[in-house]
């Protein structure tokens, strides 16, 4: 009995090549060859990335005549978006606090120079 590989969206977006493929497919569906032509890695490596993305449901492959088109399934990226969104407010507050600290230092330095 073959082993079933379970992949999730976080594994998919962990690799920069897969993120680049997702970005490309967000603009338009592309053939496997068109995707492979945009990378400086082997076609089998690109195929493995596409396979990974299809296994977690982010990419769907549709046969049109002789061509196989990859198209994105953006709804399957929602779990990653929701997880990251939880930290958005927290990081925004930290950045605001850092900006306030830097502004206070600048003001303090200006006063000391006078």
MOWO-V842178 format. One record per backbone hydrogen bond with DSSP energy under -1.0 kcal/mol. CO is the residue of the C=O (numbers start at 1). NH is the residue of the N-H. If there is no record, write none. Layout:
# MOWO-V842178
CO/NH, CO/NH
This chain:
# MOWO-V842178
8/12, 9/13, 15/19, 16/20, 17/21, 18/22, 19/23, 20/24, 21/25, 22/26, 24/28, 30/70, 31/35, 32/36, 33/37, 35/38, 36/39, 42/46, 43/47, 44/48, 45/49, 46/50, 47/51, 48/52, 49/53, 50/54, 51/55, 52/56, 53/58, 53/59, 54/57, 58/73, 60/71, 62/69, 64/67, 67/64, 68/32, 69/62, 70/30, 71/60, 73/76, 74/77, 77/81, 78/82, 79/83, 80/84, 81/85, 82/86, 84/87, 87/91, 88/92, 89/93, 90/94, 91/95, 92/96, 93/97, 94/98, 95/99, 96/100, 97/101, 98/102, 99/103, 100/104, 101/105, 102/106, 103/107, 104/108, 105/109, 106/110, 107/111, 108/112, 109/113
